[in-house]
Structure formats: structure tokens, C-alpha cells
Amino acid sequence: MKKIFAKSSSAKPLFSNPMVNWRVNLVWLCMLFLFPIVLWILPSNTFDATGFELCPSKLFFDVECWGCGISRAVMHLHHFEFSDALYYHSFVFIIYPLLVLIWVLWVRDAVRVVKNKPA
């Protein structure tokens, strides 16, 4: 049976120079650590009632898509406001743990690259 998440054997680094690739991964790792901190610093209602629609479905057709409200719900769940998160999107308790898992995997991969600094 074929593995779905198997890494490709032909995967190449982003840049041919290993030192540049290491620096890019170091910057990526710093951004990964700063992202949740910035979300905690911002107030939980940052994305609530801004008056600016980002969803193309709602903007062009005035119909809410399945993702409408997920940004607001994730922001409220990130601030441990469970009832508000559930109000904005009912799937937030599934989506948020998946986002955290993806974040952890990205951090793990970036740490592996940064730890193996080229000479």
C-alpha cells in the first residue's frame, strides 16, 4: 500500500548553497515561534466586525462558504474563549488541533535543519 505522507526521494533544498538554506530555515523557525505569540498579543476580537469582507464567496455572491468565520473562531479559541469560537464556526474544535499539529511538524522540520548547520 502506498504511503500518503511519504517524503519524496527527489526532494531538493530550496537553495543550492547549504548556508543560505540554513539561514532561510532559521528565519522560518523564528517566524514560526513569533506567530502564536503575535496572535496572543492581539485582542481576541481583532477579526470581528471589521467591515471588510475577505471571502470571495461572500464578496461576490453574498453567500457564506464553509470556511466563513473560521479565522474569527480560531482567534477566539486561541484566547480560550470557547463559546465565542463555537459561535463563529462549529468545526473550530477539529480545525484548531489540526493547525497546531501542522505547526508542530513545521517547527520540528525547521529545528532539524537548523541543528545541522553546514560548516
N, C-alpha and C positions, 0 to 999 in steps of 0.2 A: 504494500500500500504506500502511496506517495505521501511524503510529509508535506503538510501545508506550509509550515513556517520554517522549512529548512533553508539555510543560507546558501546562496548561490556560490558555486566554486569559482566563478569568474568575477566575483566582486572585487572591484578595484578601489583604491583610496581616492578621495576627492581630488587631491593634488598629487603630482608625481614626486615632489620634494617632500620627504618624510617630516622634516622640521616644520614646514608650512602646514602640513596636515595635522601635526601635533598641536600647533598654535590655534588652528581653527577649532579643533576639538576642545581645547582649553577654554576658548571663548564660548563655545556651545555649552560646556559644562557650567560656566559662570552664569550664563543666561538661564539655564535650567534651574539653578538654585535661586536666582533672583525672581523668577516668575511667580511662584507661590507667595513669596514674601510681599511682592507688589500687590498681589490680589488681596492679601490680608490687610495691607495698609489702606487700600481703597475702601471707602464705605460700602456696605453690602447693597445699597440702593443705587450704585453707580450706573447700572444699565436700565434702571426702572424709569419709565415715562420720560425718555429723553426727547420724544417728539420726532426723532429721526429714525426712519424705517430702513433697516439693512437687508431684510428678507426680500429677495426679488419676487417671490410669490405674492407676498402681501403688498409690495410696492406696485406691481403691475396689474395683478388680478384681484386684489383685495380679498385674498383667501389665505388663511393661515396654513402653513405647511406643518409637517410632523416635527420639525425642529424649532418651530417658533416658541420662544420662551426658555429654551434650554440654557442660553447664556446667563439669563437672569436667575434661573433655578440653580445652576452650578455656583454662581456667585453667592447666593443665599446659603446654599449647603456648605460652601467653603467657610462661611461665617457661622456655621452651626445653627442656622435659622431654618429648622426642618419644615415647619408648617408653611412658611413663605416659599420654600423651594418646591414643595409639593403643589402649592397653588399655581406656580408658573409652569411646571411641567411634571407630569406624573412618572415619567421614566428616569428622572434625575437620580434615583437611588440605584439604577442599573448603569447609567452613563458615567456618573462620577467615579465609581470604583474602577471602571474600565480606563478612564482618563488617568487616574492615579497609577494604575498598572503600566500603562504606556509610558508615563513619566519615569517610573522606577526603571523600566527597561532601558530607556534612553540614557538615564543617569549611569546605570551600570555599564553600558557600552562606552560611554564617554570616559568614565573613570578607567576602564581597561586600557583605552588608547592613551590617556594622559599618563598613566602609571608606567607605560612602556615608552618612555621618552627616548627618541633616537639620539645617538652620540654625535 
